[in-house]
Amino acid sequence: MDYKEIKKLMDDMGNSKLEELEIEFPDGVKISMKKSEKREVIVEPHVIEASAPISVPAVKPQEEKGMVAVEDKKEENYKVIKSPMVGTFYASSSPDKDPYVKVGDKITKGQVVCIVEAMKLMNEIESEFDGEIVEICVKNEDVVEYGTPLFKIK
């Protein structure tokens, strides 16, 4: 399989709804492709010299995805509770129970605010601050990474 054929496969997968593809050819060549759910653009302050024009894909605003854009709240000096580990965020101890906290709830230092499941272990996350929940930054059952903001407290 030559470069052009591999490039064509990559382009076709990029334009399809497939999330993952694995192909093994009779001659022993294996190709495995997987789309990443999270797409992030990082811009570094370096000067780039290019001999040809550079094209950047357009990003659709959230309104086009059926979401309503919310006006940015004034960034006050919020305290942020961040995830101490990689895992799955749970707002309550079980699906049929009420969440530990809701927006507007007053919390105290040491109070359990959520659970992060990591490697089949349920880890209770406690508040490091006293205050009021202003925003819950993740949805129930979202996968969170180390340092992901979970709650904003004022």
C-alpha angles and dihedrals in degrees: 000000000000131000095263092055092048091048090050090052091050092049092047092050091047090056095045133077091242114121098191136018132184123182129179117191124207090248089063098258112141125195122189123180130177129180118227116231094209118066119189132176117208118194117197122195096244128125111245120200114201130182092203131040115273118224121209120197115243118248117220116229118245092250090069091057091059094262123124115229112235119215111254110260115232105272099239121175095286120177112226128214106210130194110264092204147014112274147094120308118228121185093199140029092250137003093257095050128086117259117268091240139008133197108285095028118133112231136188132216109276095024115135108246102172146336127253113199113211123174092345091308119120108220116194110219114213127202116255091200144048114235147083127305107246099170139006102214099195136044126241112279093015116146109243131194131213108291096016109149109246103172138010115216129192 
